């Protein structure tokens, strides 16, 4: 992939038709080295963006965040969502300027240097693989839980469930990019349906002033107190930090990780039809998705279930707010319904991770000087990086083996959590690359321009630094924070030194 300075051709005309024609010509010119097929339609990308916004954390993990800070968690979700929106605007602007790039990591290489690009590329791919390993484990766990609600015990078949899911999703990615897009469309549709159903249920309960008695909820120790559905459950006795300012501060890291990998839509641009029309719409609608799917869901949950009713179980877990809400609404099969959707959410995340990991490994292979690696930088007859997808999928397949070895399993959990922490460094490098882009000859003034970038880029960087600092303040995340920092220093330092020595050798050779 060429990393030269590329400018969009300008026609000088103000008509929309002429502008669109100029953009099409520009994209065709940029696509001369793009072997991928532009098979993703507008609806695919829009729902991929929605799917990247909604993870399993909303369905199962929001109970912990509500218990930590109460109703103020709504403001935390909005605040963190705005910062992630800045990240997406930065990625969107750079991708708009060159929609032939397979990943936003390429802009780190272009504007911050090959050393940081190498660090970011390999680190991000490793993060995707480790996250994929945790997701395939989650899929089998939720699958076993789902069938357990019907009295069917599948615990001894977890390894087979993981294998079948992984093989199926790898095949989806190998057939064609439009098949992947169609799968993500329906995965996202299922998640959206549950959230919209939750909000409609809350509205109906509010209108009739629904009251429910104390009830036993699956996944919650003891009996949960009854209550009347009302907005007063949110406003009465409201405090910004009811459990202390430290818990309020720690809630930011929890919400940040709920949004993690939201940037996935930026990886689809090189395979999207009419990307300069589709990409801005997908990015700009991010705020609306956050308000509806996160804030709307949280308001609905806390209107039905008073936030003080969320308690930690003896094993350290928290009950699912979605199961609680639908159980109060009289759906005895609420647990099965929610876990079916959670399986869908986890499968969607795994599907996206395989797609993204394949594209990142493909890009790494194209930039590599190793003949062995370069073999992975090829596309199949179906216009997908099949070899890179298969290799990435095989790496994720190690998850069942790792989980079967007690000593290795504990270390893997640390590495997986550290990988999530390292993504913060990738986000910081992305924002710095955006600053360099705005100061470069590549800047497209009539493109998808991020406003007030001089200030907002630094606001985002400061926030990501703050989130990383908070990892050191909790015993649960201290290990991952230290491990992530060690990886940044050691591997980042290696990449910088390797690049310096290569440049020195090159200069010496030229000097001769």
RODRENFI-882983 format. One line per 2 residues: number of its first residue (from 1); for each residue x, y, z of C-alpha. Coordinates in nm, 4 decimals. Example, Ala and Ser with C-alpha at 12.3 -4.5 7.8 and 13.67 -1.06 7.14 Angstrom:
% residues 2
1> 1.2300/-0.4500/0.7800 ~ 1.3670/-0.1060/0.7140
% end
This chain:
% residues 512
1> 0.0000/0.0000/0.0000 ~ 0.1369/0.3341/-0.1009
3> 0.1828/0.5931/0.1719 ~ 0.2687/0.8901/-0.0475
5> 0.1025/1.2284/-0.0126 ~ -0.2274/1.1987/-0.1968
7> -0.4591/1.4874/-0.2614 ~ -0.8158/1.4743/-0.3784
9> -0.8634/1.6284/-0.7214 ~ -1.0750/1.9434/-0.7125
11> -1.2921/2.0468/-1.0056 ~ -1.3711/2.4002/-0.8936
13> -1.7437/2.3577/-0.9613 ~ -2.0118/2.4004/-0.6958
15> -2.2687/2.1577/-0.8356 ~ -2.3285/1.8444/-0.6288
17> -2.3136/1.6243/-0.9397 ~ -1.9734/1.7558/-1.0393
19> -1.8461/1.7237/-0.6834 ~ -1.9650/1.3633/-0.6640
21> -1.7999/1.2870/-0.9980 ~ -1.4718/1.4342/-0.8740
23> -1.4919/1.2235/-0.5596 ~ -1.5571/0.9063/-0.7608
25> -1.2574/0.9773/-0.9806 ~ -1.0459/1.0454/-0.6733
27> -1.1448/0.7191/-0.5063 ~ -1.0805/0.5225/-0.8248
29> -0.7356/0.6773/-0.8445 ~ -0.6619/0.5964/-0.4817
31> -0.7948/0.2433/-0.5265 ~ -0.5343/0.1437/-0.7838
33> -0.3514/-0.0572/-0.5139 ~ -0.6685/-0.1708/-0.3357
35> -0.7382/-0.5349/-0.4236 ~ -1.0427/-0.5576/-0.1949
37> -1.3980/-0.5582/-0.3269 ~ -1.6236/-0.2691/-0.2273
39> -1.9087/-0.5016/-0.1334 ~ -2.0415/-0.3317/0.1817
41> -2.3564/-0.1288/0.1256 ~ -2.4768/0.1696/0.3250
43> -2.7083/-0.0390/0.5468 ~ -2.4261/-0.2821/0.6207
45> -2.1938/-0.0058/0.7384 ~ -2.4639/0.1694/0.9428
47> -2.5486/-0.1499/1.1290 ~ -2.1822/-0.2438/1.1662
49> -2.1369/0.0943/1.3346 ~ -2.4331/0.0243/1.5625
51> -2.3015/-0.3242/1.6399 ~ -1.9631/-0.1779/1.7287
53> -2.1361/0.0560/1.9733 ~ -2.3385/-0.2135/2.1517
55> -2.1447/-0.4903/2.3262 ~ -2.2224/-0.7598/2.5812
57> -2.1222/-0.5159/2.8560 ~ -2.4499/-0.3264/2.8203
59> -2.6586/-0.6409/2.8655 ~ -2.4616/-0.8016/3.1491
61> -2.2141/-0.5476/3.2890 ~ -2.4279/-0.2357/3.3283
63> -2.5521/-0.3592/3.6676 ~ -2.2038/-0.3106/3.8125
65> -2.1657/0.0410/3.6733 ~ -2.5117/0.1385/3.8054
67> -2.4268/0.0015/4.1500 ~ -2.0980/0.1924/4.1469
69> -2.2272/0.5454/4.0827 ~ -2.6066/0.5297/4.0652
71> -2.7956/0.7545/3.8186 ~ -2.4865/0.9660/3.7523
73> -2.3595/0.6772/3.5383 ~ -2.5761/0.8329/3.2655
75> -2.3500/1.1396/3.2583 ~ -2.0425/0.9165/3.2540
77> -2.1729/0.7301/2.9479 ~ -2.2481/1.0610/2.7745
79> -1.9091/1.2100/2.8632 ~ -1.7060/0.9081/2.7545
81> -1.9262/0.8748/2.4461 ~ -1.8396/1.2314/2.3433
83> -1.4674/1.1561/2.3721 ~ -1.5061/0.8408/2.1636
85> -1.6963/1.0522/1.9122 ~ -1.3890/1.2763/1.8829
87> -1.1777/0.9682/1.8122 ~ -1.4212/0.8605/1.5422
89> -1.4261/1.2088/1.3876 ~ -1.0454/1.2027/1.3712
91> -1.0437/0.8556/1.2127 ~ -1.3303/0.9531/0.9846
93> -1.1524/1.2632/0.8568 ~ -0.8345/1.0719/0.7737
95> -1.0259/0.7826/0.6158 ~ -1.2310/1.0293/0.4102
97> -0.9114/1.1781/0.2700 ~ -0.7883/0.8342/0.1603
99> -1.0664/0.5707/0.1626 ~ -0.8403/0.3064/0.0073
101> -0.6669/0.2392/0.3406 ~ -0.7623/-0.0900/0.5056
103> -0.7102/0.0347/0.8602 ~ -0.6692/0.3609/1.0491
105> -0.3351/0.2250/1.1768 ~ -0.1884/0.3161/0.8357
107> -0.2227/0.6831/0.9229 ~ -0.0074/0.6326/1.2323
109> 0.2604/0.4941/0.9992 ~ 0.2173/0.7775/0.7531
111> 0.2194/1.0689/0.9965 ~ 0.4158/0.9440/1.3007
113> 0.6706/0.7200/1.1299 ~ 0.7232/0.3528/1.0494
115> 0.8380/0.2693/1.4023 ~ 0.5147/0.3808/1.5675
117> 0.3195/0.2273/1.2802 ~ 0.4889/-0.1073/1.3391
119> 0.4196/-0.0843/1.7113 ~ 0.0560/0.0073/1.6550
121> -0.0015/-0.2506/1.3810 ~ 0.1353/-0.5517/1.5657
123> -0.0043/-0.4381/1.9006 ~ -0.3537/-0.3855/1.7632
125> -0.3519/-0.7232/1.5893 ~ -0.2410/-0.8961/1.9109
127> -0.5142/-0.7093/2.1008 ~ -0.7708/-0.8334/1.8490
129> -0.6507/-1.1934/1.8842 ~ -0.6512/-1.1850/2.2658
131> -0.9923/-1.0172/2.2686 ~ -1.1145/-1.2781/2.0232
133> -0.9974/-1.5509/2.2605 ~ -1.1982/-1.3989/2.5445
135> -1.5028/-1.3566/2.3191 ~ -1.5023/-1.7201/2.2008
137> -1.4860/-1.8269/2.5661 ~ -1.7731/-1.5893/2.6422
139> -1.9796/-1.7283/2.3531 ~ -1.9531/-2.0853/2.4842
141> -2.0239/-1.9741/2.8421 ~ -2.3370/-1.7837/2.7402
143> -2.4416/-2.0736/2.5156 ~ -2.4167/-2.3158/2.8086
145> -2.6094/-2.0698/3.0305 ~ -2.8805/-2.0278/2.7661
147> -2.9472/-2.4010/2.7387 ~ -2.9084/-2.4337/3.1164
149> -3.2265/-2.2270/3.1562 ~ -3.4078/-2.5159/2.9821
151> -3.2410/-2.7795/3.2024 ~ -2.9902/-2.8902/2.9354
153> -2.6308/-2.9287/3.0595 ~ -2.3697/-2.8628/2.7877
155> -2.0705/-2.7823/3.0098 ~ -1.8699/-3.0798/2.8858
157> -1.9196/-2.9655/2.5249 ~ -1.7835/-2.6110/2.5612
159> -1.4782/-2.6866/2.3488 ~ -1.6950/-2.8166/2.0634
161> -1.9244/-2.5123/2.0871 ~ -1.6228/-2.2817/2.0604
163> -1.4847/-2.4755/1.7639 ~ -1.8166/-2.4740/1.5751
165> -1.8772/-2.1021/1.6329 ~ -1.5246/-2.0117/1.5271
167> -1.5270/-2.2256/1.2115 ~ -1.8686/-2.0895/1.1129
169> -1.7610/-1.7265/1.1538 ~ -1.4319/-1.7833/0.9711
171> -1.6335/-1.9244/0.6796 ~ -1.8609/-1.6184/0.6870
173> -1.5518/-1.3997/0.6535 ~ -1.4003/-1.6116/0.3761
175> -1.7008/-1.6256/0.1429 ~ -1.7260/-1.2545/0.0600
177> -1.7256/-0.9222/0.2401 ~ -2.0952/-0.8697/0.1616
179> -2.1743/-1.1974/0.3454 ~ -1.9898/-1.0638/0.6485
181> -2.1845/-0.7383/0.6191 ~ -2.5152/-0.9237/0.5970
183> -2.4319/-1.1303/0.9064 ~ -2.3462/-0.8168/1.1036
185> -2.6651/-0.6511/0.9839 ~ -2.8800/-0.9237/1.1398
187> -2.6640/-0.9566/1.4523 ~ -2.7116/-0.5845/1.5135
189> -3.0825/-0.6046/1.4384 ~ -3.1293/-0.8603/1.7180
191> -2.9441/-0.6421/1.9701 ~ -3.1375/-0.3321/1.8679
193> -3.4687/-0.5164/1.8979 ~ -3.3978/-0.6143/2.2593
195> -3.2974/-0.2608/2.3593 ~ -3.5970/-0.1039/2.1877
197> -3.8156/-0.3672/2.3538 ~ -3.6683/-0.2712/2.6912
199> -3.7400/0.0991/2.6351 ~ -4.0970/0.0326/2.5155
201> -4.1551/-0.1905/2.8192 ~ -4.0323/0.0869/3.0507
203> -4.2572/0.3465/2.8858 ~ -4.5616/0.1185/2.9189
205> -4.4808/0.0512/3.2862 ~ -4.4407/0.4243/3.3515
207> -4.7751/0.5079/3.1935 ~ -4.9699/0.2567/3.4038
209> -4.7658/0.3165/3.7223 ~ -4.6708/-0.0522/3.7331
211> -4.5848/-0.2010/4.0744 ~ -4.4062/-0.5321/4.1240
213> -4.3443/-0.7353/4.4420 ~ -4.0155/-0.8695/4.5771
215> -3.8905/-1.1307/4.3312 ~ -3.6109/-1.3821/4.2925
217> -3.4052/-1.3057/3.9817 ~ -3.1752/-1.5497/3.8023
219> -2.8143/-1.4483/3.8615 ~ -2.8923/-1.2396/4.1721
221> -2.8321/-1.3613/4.5270 ~ -3.1383/-1.3533/4.7523
223> -3.4614/-1.1710/4.6749 ~ -3.4752/-0.8285/4.5077
225> -3.7106/-0.5774/4.6715 ~ -4.0300/-0.4729/4.4964
227> -4.0938/-0.1182/4.3751 ~ -4.3175/0.1070/4.1671
229> -4.1964/0.2059/3.8211 ~ -4.1336/0.5803/3.8274
231> -3.8809/0.8417/3.7183 ~ -3.8514/0.9234/4.0887
233> -3.6417/0.6079/4.1168 ~ -3.3778/0.8086/3.9291
235> -3.4201/1.1574/4.0752 ~ -3.5017/1.0972/4.4440
237> -3.1932/1.1522/4.6583 ~ -2.9770/1.2040/4.3500
239> -2.6037/1.2443/4.4170 ~ -2.3214/1.2717/4.1662
241> -2.1000/1.0365/4.3664 ~ -2.3208/0.8471/4.6144
243> -2.0498/0.5852/4.6808 ~ -1.7581/0.8264/4.6945
245> -1.5550/1.0164/4.4385 ~ -1.3095/0.7300/4.3892
247> -1.5871/0.4990/4.2686 ~ -1.7162/0.7767/4.0453
249> -1.3681/0.8173/3.8939 ~ -1.3283/0.4422/3.8443
251> -1.6599/0.4296/3.6600 ~ -1.4968/0.6139/3.3685
253> -1.2632/0.3241/3.2963 ~ -1.5531/0.0767/3.3098
255> -1.7559/0.2789/3.0618 ~ -1.4497/0.3351/2.8422
257> -1.3987/-0.0401/2.8076 ~ -1.7693/-0.0770/2.7237
259> -1.7072/0.1512/2.4236 ~ -1.3786/-0.0128/2.3267
261> -1.3389/-0.1210/1.9622 ~ -1.6036/0.1312/1.8582
263> -1.3501/0.2321/1.5930 ~ -1.4165/-0.0898/1.4030
265> -1.6290/0.0858/1.1398 ~ -1.3086/0.2630/1.0297
267> -1.1661/-0.0718/0.9182 ~ -1.4476/-0.1263/0.6655
269> -1.3897/0.1870/0.4571 ~ -1.1706/0.0267/0.1878
271> -1.4509/-0.2257/0.1193 ~ -1.7454/0.0158/0.1340
273> -1.9431/0.1366/-0.1650 ~ -1.9387/0.5159/-0.1971
275> -1.7333/0.5552/0.1252 ~ -1.7250/0.9355/0.1198
277> -2.1014/0.9428/0.1471 ~ -2.1467/0.6514/0.3869
279> -1.8614/0.7159/0.6330 ~ -1.9636/1.0658/0.7534
281> -2.3188/0.9459/0.8117 ~ -2.2021/0.6430/1.0120
283> -1.9727/0.8576/1.2292 ~ -2.2077/1.1520/1.2832
285> -2.4939/0.9283/1.3932 ~ -2.2736/0.7862/1.6682
287> -2.4001/1.0394/1.9238 ~ -2.7626/0.9511/1.8511
289> -2.6846/0.5819/1.8938 ~ -2.5215/0.6490/2.2302
291> -2.8215/0.8515/2.3483 ~ -3.0705/0.5863/2.2399
293> -2.8949/0.2588/2.3056 ~ -2.6938/0.3447/2.6166
295> -2.8561/0.6441/2.7839 ~ -3.2075/0.5391/2.6831
297> -3.1532/0.1852/2.8103 ~ -3.0003/0.3029/3.1396
299> -3.2837/0.5493/3.2051 ~ -3.5372/0.2747/3.1323
301> -3.3586/0.0294/3.3631 ~ -3.3286/0.2679/3.6573
303> -3.6883/0.3892/3.6190 ~ -3.7992/0.0279/3.6666
305> -3.5330/-0.0950/3.9104 ~ -3.4170/0.1537/4.1790
307> -3.0401/0.1741/4.1479 ~ -2.9928/0.0814/4.5143
309> -3.1390/-0.2617/4.4324 ~ -2.8236/-0.3520/4.2396
311> -2.5925/-0.5446/4.4731 ~ -2.2782/-0.7473/4.4257
313> -2.3239/-1.1238/4.4539 ~ -2.1119/-1.3410/4.6796
315> -1.8966/-1.4462/4.3830 ~ -1.8338/-1.0818/4.2876
317> -2.0730/-1.0782/3.9920 ~ -2.3770/-0.8583/3.9334
319> -2.7169/-0.9510/3.7980 ~ -2.8195/-0.8481/3.4486
321> -3.0471/-0.5387/3.4531 ~ -3.2146/-0.6646/3.1356
323> -3.3106/-0.9939/3.3004 ~ -3.4441/-0.8024/3.6018
325> -3.6570/-0.5685/3.3896 ~ -3.8175/-0.8384/3.1761
327> -3.8670/-1.0620/3.4795 ~ -4.0606/-0.7818/3.6534
329> -4.2640/-0.7399/3.3350 ~ -4.3852/-1.0971/3.3764
331> -4.1583/-1.2755/3.1293 ~ -4.0532/-1.5902/3.3154
333> -3.8274/-1.6797/3.0248 ~ -3.6467/-1.3445/3.0542
335> -3.3108/-1.5061/3.1342 ~ -3.3277/-1.7255/2.8246
337> -3.4258/-1.4271/2.6071 ~ -3.1435/-1.2061/2.7324
339> -2.8789/-1.4773/2.7090 ~ -2.9895/-1.5551/2.3530
341> -2.9276/-1.1906/2.2639 ~ -2.6002/-1.1936/2.4585
343> -2.4882/-1.4948/2.2535 ~ -2.5711/-1.2900/1.9442
345> -2.3764/-0.9904/2.0773 ~ -2.0717/-1.2038/2.1593
347> -2.0880/-1.3802/1.8214 ~ -2.1150/-1.0401/1.6516
349> -1.8100/-0.9157/1.8407 ~ -1.6153/-1.2306/1.7473
351> -1.7228/-1.1995/1.3834 ~ -1.6015/-0.8387/1.3738
353> -1.2759/-0.9286/1.5494 ~ -1.1988/-1.1987/1.2914
355> -1.2726/-0.9522/1.0112 ~ -1.0592/-0.6773/1.1652
357> -0.7719/-0.9099/1.2634 ~ -0.7599/-1.0471/0.9088
359> -0.7367/-0.6979/0.7581 ~ -0.4707/-0.5836/1.0042
361> -0.2549/-0.8918/0.9508 ~ -0.3003/-0.8470/0.5754
363> -0.1738/-0.4885/0.6042 ~ 0.1191/-0.5927/0.8253
365> 0.2122/-0.8574/0.5676 ~ 0.1991/-0.6057/0.2827
367> 0.4346/-0.3734/0.4697 ~ 0.6691/-0.6563/0.5724
369> 1.0004/-0.7318/0.4052 ~ 0.9775/-1.1004/0.5027
371> 0.8878/-1.3333/0.2130 ~ 0.6965/-1.5585/0.4545
373> 0.4880/-1.2705/0.5865 ~ 0.4273/-1.1329/0.2383
375> 0.2363/-1.4497/0.1502 ~ -0.0310/-1.3353/0.3947
377> -0.0647/-1.0078/0.2040 ~ -0.2657/-1.1622/-0.0771
379> -0.6385/-1.1702/-0.1481 ~ -0.8391/-1.4715/-0.2595
381> -1.0595/-1.5049/-0.5686 ~ -1.3425/-1.3746/-0.3462
383> -1.1459/-1.0517/-0.2904 ~ -1.0854/-1.1146/0.0819
385> -0.7497/-1.1633/0.2640 ~ -0.8206/-1.5346/0.3139
387> -0.4759/-1.6392/0.4369 ~ -0.4620/-1.3601/0.6965
389> -0.8167/-1.4446/0.8127 ~ -0.7350/-1.8147/0.8521
391> -0.4122/-1.7476/1.0435 ~ -0.5908/-1.5025/1.2749
393> -0.8729/-1.7516/1.3290 ~ -0.6260/-2.0309/1.4101
395> -0.4619/-1.8081/1.6718 ~ -0.8010/-1.7525/1.8382
397> -0.8509/-2.1303/1.8297 ~ -0.5822/-2.1652/2.0972
399> -0.8315/-2.0308/2.3510 ~ -0.9880/-2.3692/2.4472
401> -0.6412/-2.5174/2.5003 ~ -0.5266/-2.2248/2.7128
403> -0.8398/-2.2375/2.9283 ~ -0.7808/-2.6084/2.9927
405> -0.4413/-2.5419/3.1572 ~ -0.4916/-2.3805/3.5041
407> -0.1513/-2.2133/3.5284 ~ -0.1583/-2.0780/3.1756
409> -0.5204/-1.9683/3.2071 ~ -0.4412/-1.7249/3.4895
411> -0.1592/-1.5654/3.2901 ~ -0.3841/-1.5403/2.9853
413> -0.6448/-1.3426/3.1814 ~ -0.3713/-1.0925/3.2750
415> -0.2498/-1.0637/2.9155 ~ -0.6040/-1.0205/2.7850
417> -0.6796/-0.7423/3.0319 ~ -0.3415/-0.5821/2.9584
419> -0.4291/-0.5891/2.5881 ~ -0.7395/-0.3827/2.6591
421> -0.5219/-0.1306/2.8422 ~ -0.2722/-0.1092/2.5545
423> -0.5516/0.0001/2.3182 ~ -0.5427/0.3339/2.5023
425> -0.1941/0.3940/2.3598 ~ -0.3271/0.3172/2.0106
427> -0.6016/0.5761/2.0564 ~ -0.3484/0.8370/2.1723
429> -0.1249/0.7678/1.8703 ~ -0.4312/0.7992/1.6448
431> -0.5153/1.1439/1.7806 ~ -0.1523/1.2529/1.7393
433> -0.1541/1.1208/1.3819 ~ -0.4654/1.3270/1.3174
435> -0.2841/1.6413/1.4339 ~ -0.0014/1.5663/1.1912
437> -0.2517/1.5053/0.9126 ~ -0.4132/1.8467/0.9668
439> -0.0704/2.0070/0.9382 ~ 0.0307/1.8075/0.6290
441> -0.0085/1.8610/0.2546 ~ -0.2631/1.5753/0.2546
443> -0.5221/1.7815/0.4433 ~ -0.8492/1.7964/0.2509
445> -1.0175/2.1271/0.3475 ~ -1.3455/2.0347/0.1783
447> -1.3494/1.6852/0.3266 ~ -1.5070/1.5430/0.6429
449> -1.3377/1.8042/0.8610 ~ -1.3254/1.7748/1.2394
451> -1.3941/2.1186/1.3954 ~ -1.1733/2.2774/1.6643
453> -0.9150/2.0020/1.6202 ~ -0.6376/2.2096/1.7819
455> -0.8191/2.1837/2.1165 ~ -1.0319/1.8705/2.0852
457> -0.7424/1.6428/1.9864 ~ -0.5649/1.7342/2.3097
459> -0.8867/1.6947/2.5100 ~ -0.9155/1.3372/2.3839
461> -0.5486/1.2626/2.4537 ~ -0.5785/1.4021/2.8084
463> -0.8857/1.1877/2.8712 ~ -0.7138/0.8686/2.7532
465> -0.4170/0.9435/2.9778 ~ -0.6573/0.9963/3.2691
467> -0.8295/0.6630/3.2011 ~ -0.4938/0.4851/3.1998
469> -0.3972/0.6488/3.5296 ~ -0.7207/0.5257/3.6888
471> -0.6152/0.1684/3.6064 ~ -0.3446/0.2022/3.8712
473> -0.6020/0.3051/4.1344 ~ -0.7920/-0.0245/4.1458
475> -0.6565/-0.3625/4.2520 ~ -0.8658/-0.5223/3.9772
477> -0.6872/-0.3331/3.7001 ~ -0.3431/-0.2648/3.8524
479> -0.1877/-0.5764/3.6978 ~ -0.3156/-0.4958/3.3497
481> -0.1993/-0.1340/3.3827 ~ 0.1547/-0.2408/3.4719
483> 0.1659/-0.5109/3.2035 ~ 0.0337/-0.2679/2.9404
485> 0.2917/-0.0057/3.0336 ~ 0.5719/-0.2634/3.0173
487> 0.4559/-0.3684/2.6704 ~ 0.4466/-0.0056/2.5549
489> 0.7976/0.0662/2.6821 ~ 0.9609/-0.2609/2.5722
491> 0.7984/-0.3191/2.2333 ~ 0.7656/0.0510/2.1541
493> 1.1319/0.1007/2.2430 ~ 1.2302/-0.1974/2.0276
495> 1.0403/-0.0588/1.7270 ~ 1.2031/0.2830/1.7617
497> 1.5544/0.1398/1.8010 ~ 1.5060/-0.1048/1.5130
499> 1.3930/0.1756/1.2847 ~ 1.6864/0.3944/1.3912
501> 1.9400/0.1196/1.3187 ~ 1.7785/0.0494/0.9813
503> 1.7988/0.4160/0.8856 ~ 2.1622/0.4309/0.9996
505> 2.2522/0.1249/0.7921 ~ 2.0702/0.2697/0.4924
507> 2.2560/0.5998/0.5216 ~ 2.5859/0.4137/0.5554
509> 2.5089/0.2085/0.2430 ~ 2.4155/0.5190/0.0465
511> 2.7292/0.6910/0.1696 ~ 2.9382/0.4178/0.0228
% end
